[in-house]
């Protein structure tokens, strides 16, 4: 067991608390620092989480106001425009994970890494729900010898909008990225206006109207699979579970086309499903990344480098824990 705490900046929010819960479920003794601007709120959250301490974060201070307190890893759950958390992590030589930036915002982080590439692991956790889409897609891609098309369609239940930080992220990303990063015929383009409109079927077959969204999943999967056509679409409405009269859930429809191992045309359609909604599914990815970064699983911590979530987390372990939480990858009929 490690003795240095994991710092969760913005840990009082929904995803931060879910991450703490997920870490506690597997590693009950790992110490946590719950960081935020409001010391009283962080202390309250820490008390509720247990084996945790609430601390006030000073983003203008080099040490974040933590003094010489040691940490084993840093996770930030809000848009850290100052990159204060990243600079702090690099100064301490500890790994860093952030989850709130958009495709257009990663240049400062990449530049920071490039100037000190050997310091520690940095994870760009900006994939949709921090690995849920890419890990599932790469699992489904194993059925193909050659992939031509990957389409990811995320359905967010209107009752699952998240907390203030999530709302702020969506507002900022929607304002700054009205066009959707897409790979089409091998070229990276930006879909906008009518070209960005999309329709897909939810798990229960209901037609859903969506629009293109600039998720970094597009870039990661395009490179990982070699598919010349990759896009991500987003819709907000009623999840399939709620249409059945059950609580809200989150679902990601993954459609693929290409050739099977015999060279024959193959089309597949799957869905990633989590009965708890977006927050616990996001927390699953975050907690497993932190587990790897800090070496909580007994293996050597992730070495210095710049990573996507799917490059850090063991896919089989992720899918096993997803199933343990009531989630799954569901095979769906192809249109």
N, C-alpha and C positions, 0 to 999 in steps of 0.2 A: 504494500500500500504506500502511496506517496504521502509525504507530510506537508507539501506545499499546496495551498488552496488553488482551485480554479476560480478565476475572476469572471463573473457574469455581469457585464455592464448593461444596464437596462433590465436587470434580472427581476425587477418587480412587476414587469408586464406579463401578459398571458403566456407568450412563448418562453420567456425566461423561467417562469414558474413551472411550465410543463417540462422544460429541459432539466430543471433541478429534480423534478419528480422522476423523469426517465433515468437520470444518473443514479438517483437514490435506489431505484428498483434493482439495479445491477451492482452498484458499488455504494452500499449504505454508509460506509465510513469516510468517503472522500470529502474533505473539507471544502466549503464553498464561500466565496466572498460575493455578496450581493451588492453591486454598485449602482449608484444613481445620484441624482442631484439632491433629492430630499432624504436626509439622513434618517428622519423618523420613519419614513416609508420603507427604506431599505432595511432598517432594524426590525420593523414589523414583519416584513416578508421573510427575513432570515430566521426570526423566531418561529414562524409558521413552518418553514422548511426543515429546520433542525440541523444541527452540526454545521451551522452557517453563521456568518457575521455580516451585518450591514455596514457599508462604508459609503461616505460621501465622495463623489468623483469630482475633481477639479480638472476640467479638460484643458485649462490653460497652463497647468503645471506639468513639468516634464515627468514627474513621478505620479501624476494623476492625484496627488494628495495622499498617496499611500506610504510615503516615506520609504524606508528600507524593507518594508513587508515583502516577503517572497511569494511568488505565484508560479504555478506550473504551466498555465495556459490562460489565454484571454479570449473571451467570446463577447461580441458586441451585437446587441439586438436592435439598434437604431442606426439611422444614417449619421455616421461620424464624419462630418465634412472637414473637420480639422485633422483627421487621421491621428488623433491623439492616442487612441488605443493601439494603433499599429506602431507608432513611434515608441511608445512605452514598451510594447512586447519586444521590439527589436533591440531596445536598449538593455533589456534584461535577458535577451537570448532565449525567449520562450515563444512557443507557437501561437498563432493568431487566427481567429475565424470571425468573419463578419458576414452578415446575411442580408443587408438592406440596400445595397447599391444596385444601380441599373447598369446595363451594358455600356452606356455612354459615360459612366462615372468611374470606371475602373482604372483609367490611365494613371491617376496619382498613386494608387496602390501598387500598380505594376512598376512604376518608376521608383517608388520607395524600395520595393523588393530588388530591383535591378542594381541598385547602388550598394546593397548588402545581401547578396544572394545566399551567402553561406551562414547567415545568422540563425535562422529558425524557419520552421514550416509556416507558410501563409496559405490559408484556404479561402478562395473566393466562393463563398457559400451563397451565390446568387441564383443558383438553379431553382426552378419552381419547387417550393417546399423542401429545399435543401437536400437534393439527391433523390427524392421520391420518384421523379419523372425519369431521370437519366438511368438510375439503377434498374428500374423496371424495363425501360426501353432496351437497354443493353442485354438484359435477360431475354426479352422477346426476340431480339435480333439474332440469337444463337440458332434460330430455325432457318436462317437464310445463309446462302453461300455468297450472295451479292444483294445489297440493299439499294433500291432506287429511290424510295420515298419514305420519309418519316414525318408523320403529322401528329402533333401533340395538342390535345384539346382539354383545357382545364375548366371544370364547372365548379364555381364557388357558390355555395348556398347563400342567399341574401341574408340569412340569419347568422352567417358565419363570417362577418366582415372583419372581426378581430378588434384589437384595442386601438388607442390613439396613434401609436407608432406605426401600425400597419396602415391605418387610414392615411397618415401623412405620407408614407411611402407610395401608396397608390396614387395619391393626388400629385405628388412630385413627378413620378415616373410617367403618368398620363400626360402631364403638362409638357414635360421635356422630351418625351419620346412619342409623338403622335403617329409616327410611322413604325412599322414592325420589321425588325431584322429578320431576314428570310434567306435561305439558300435555294436558288432556282436554277436548274440546269447547270449546276456547278459554280454559279456566280452568287456572291452575296449582294442582295438588293434590299431596298426598304419598301415594304408595302404600305400604301396609304389610301385614304378615301375608299372608293368602291373596291379597290384591289385588296383592301385589308378586311373586307367583310367575309365572314365564314359561317357555315352551318354544320353542325354535327349532331349525332345522336347520343343521348345520355345512356347510362347503363340500362335503363328500362325501355329504351327505344324512342323516347320522346325527342323530337327535333328541337334543337337549341340554337338560337342565333348568337353568334359571338363576333369577335374582332381580333385581328392580329395583335400580338403582344411581343415586345422585344425582350425575350428571355434569353439568358446566356446558354440555356439548354441547347439552343439552335447551333451555336458555334461549337460547343463541346461534342454534341452528337454527330455533327457533320464531319468533324475530324475523326472521332472514334470509330464511326461506321463507314465512312467514305461515301455516304449517300449524297447524291447531287441535289436532291430536293428535300429540304427540311424546313418545317414551319411550326410555329406555336400560336395557338389561338386561345382566347380567354372569354368566358361568358359568366355572367352572374344571374342566378335565378333560383329555382327550386331543385334541390338535389333529388335523385331517384328515391332515396330512402324516405324523404319527407313526403314525396308524392304517395308513398304507401302508408302514410300516417305514422311513420316512425320519426325519431329525432333526426336533425340535420346530419349530413355527412359531407365528405369531400371526395370527388372523383376526378380522375385524369384519364381520358380516353387516348389510347396510343394506337394509331393506324400505321401499318407498314406494308410496303409492296416491294417485290424484288424476285429473286430466284431461289429455289430450294437447293438442296445438296446435289440433286440430279439435273439441275439447270432448268427445271420447269418453273413457270410463273407461280408465284405464291403471294397471297395477300392475307394478312392477319389483323385482328382487332382485339385489343385487350383493354382492361381498365384497372387502374390502381384505385383501391377503395379503402377508406378509413372511417369507421363509424363515429369517431370523435370529432371529425372536422379537420380543418387545416392546422390548427395550433399543435395538437399532439403529434400529427404526422411530421410537421416541421421539427418539433422537439426530438423526435426519434432520430432524425438525421443529425441534428446538432449534437445530441448527447453521444452518439456513436463516433462522430468526428472527434469530439473532445476526448473520448475514451482512447482513441488511437493516438492523438497528438500527445497526450500526457502519458501514454503507455500503461493505462490502467488495466489493460487486459493481460498484463504480464509480459508482453512483447516489447521490443525496443521502441521508443517513441518515434514518430514519423520524422525522417531526416529533413534537413533544410531543403526548401524547394517551394515552388508555386503550384498549387493544386486546385483541381475541381473536387467537390465532395466525392464523386464516384471513383476518384483515384485514391482516396484515403480509406474509405469504408469497405470492409469485406462484404461482397454482395450477398452471399449465402446467409451470413449472420444477420444482415439487414432484413432480408425477406423472412427469416425465422422470427425475428422480433416483431416485424409487422404482423405476422400471423398471430403471434401471442397476444397482440393488442386487439385482435378481432378484425384486422385488415387483411387484404389479399390482393393478388393480381388475378383478375377474373377474365376468362376467355369469352369473347362475345362473337355473335354472328357477324360475318362480313356482308356488307351491303351488296 
